[in-house]
Amino acid sequence: MEGLRSTKDAIWFCLMKEGQSDFPKCVNAAMAVARIKAAVATPTVTFQNVAPGTYAVTAMHDESGTGDGEFNVAGLPKSGVGLSNVPTLGMMNLPTFEKGRFTVPETKTLSIKANHLF
């Protein structure tokens, strides 16, 4: 994940399967979750043994260390967020599963950019 505005606490990467109702909120709903320190030079995760299917990966920089991120009154994250296959998110380009989707079984390397919505 690139584009973080700080190296505080951790980044959550969440592998979401098509049809999961909590998308893009991920920590408690994802098929697979990886948490790594934000201070790592190039934050990278690998999800192993993923069954064939359609997925998206969401990423959230948890700068406050709460474990699920902080959100404003409108429900938008206060820290950086990212989505597979989508370099830029914003108020006019909110994350959806369709935008971030990719298919397994192919080996897939994804680059996710942190976006700060406000």
C-alpha positions in Angstrom: 0.0 0.0 0.0 1.4 3.4 -1.0 0.4 6.9 -0.2 0.0 6.7 3.6 0.2 10.1 5.3 1.8 8.6 8.5 3.4 5.5 9.8 1.2 5.3 12.9 -0.1 1.9 14.1 -1.3 -0.6 11.4 -3.0 -1.3 8.1 -5.8 -3.8 7.7 -6.0 -5.7 4.4 -9.3 -7.6 3.9 -10.1 -10.2 1.3 -13.8 -9.9 0.5 -15.8 -12.5 -1.5 -18.5 -11.5 -3.9 -21.8 -11.1 -2.2 -20.6 -10.2 1.3 -23.0 -7.7 2.7 -20.7 -5.6 4.8 -18.5 -4.5 1.9 -16.3 -2.4 2.2 -16.2 -2.6 6.0 -14.0 -5.5 6.5 -12.4 -6.4 9.8 -15.3 -8.4 11.1 -16.8 -9.5 7.8 -13.9 -10.5 5.5 -12.9 -14.0 4.4 -9.3 -13.3 5.3 -7.7 -10.4 7.2 -4.1 -9.4 7.5 -2.8 -6.7 9.9 0.7 -5.2 9.4 2.5 -2.3 10.9 2.2 0.9 8.9 5.9 1.6 9.5 7.0 -1.1 7.1 8.7 0.4 4.1 6.4 -1.2 1.6 3.4 -2.7 3.4 2.6 -6.0 1.6 0.4 -9.0 2.4 -0.2 -12.4 0.7 -3.4 -14.3 1.1 -2.7 -18.0 0.8 -5.0 -20.9 -0.3 -7.7 -18.7 -1.7 -10.4 -20.8 -3.4 -11.4 -19.9 -7.0 -14.0 -17.1 -7.1 -14.5 -13.4 -7.4 -13.0 -11.1 -4.8 -11.9 -7.6 -3.9 -9.3 -6.4 -1.4 -10.0 -3.4 0.9 -7.3 -1.7 2.9 -7.6 0.7 5.8 -4.9 2.6 7.6 -5.9 2.3 11.3 -3.9 5.3 12.5 -5.6 5.4 15.9 -5.1 1.7 16.7 -8.8 1.1 17.5 -8.9 -2.1 15.4 -11.7 -1.0 13.1 -10.7 2.5 12.1 -12.4 5.8 12.9 -15.2 7.3 10.9 -16.8 10.7 10.7 -20.5 11.5 11.2 -21.2 10.7 7.5 -19.6 7.2 8.0 -16.5 8.0 5.9 -13.1 6.9 7.2 -10.9 9.5 8.8 -7.7 7.6 7.7 -6.4 6.3 4.4 -8.4 3.6 2.6 -7.8 1.7 -0.6 -9.4 -0.8 -2.9 -7.9 -3.3 -5.3 -7.8 -2.1 -8.9 -8.8 1.4 -8.0 -6.0 4.0 -7.7 -8.2 6.9 -6.7 -11.2 7.0 -4.4 -13.1 10.1 -3.3 -16.5 11.5 -2.6 -17.4 11.1 -6.3 -15.7 7.6 -6.5 -16.7 5.7 -3.4 -15.5 2.0 -3.1 -17.7 -0.7 -4.5 -17.1 -4.4 -4.9 -17.6 -4.1 -8.7 -14.8 -1.5 -9.0 -12.3 -3.6 -7.0 -13.2 -7.1 -8.3 -10.7 -9.6 -9.6 -10.9 -13.4 -10.2 -8.9 -16.2 -8.6 -7.4 -18.8 -9.6 -4.9 -16.7 -11.4 -2.0 -15.4 -9.3 -2.7 -11.8 -8.8 -0.5 -9.0 -7.6 -2.4 -5.9 -6.6 -1.2 -2.4 -5.8 -3.4 -0.4 -3.5 -3.0 3.3 -3.0 -4.2 5.0 0.2 -6.9 7.6 -0.4 -7.9 10.3 2.2 -11.5 11.2 1.5 -11.3 14.5 3.4 
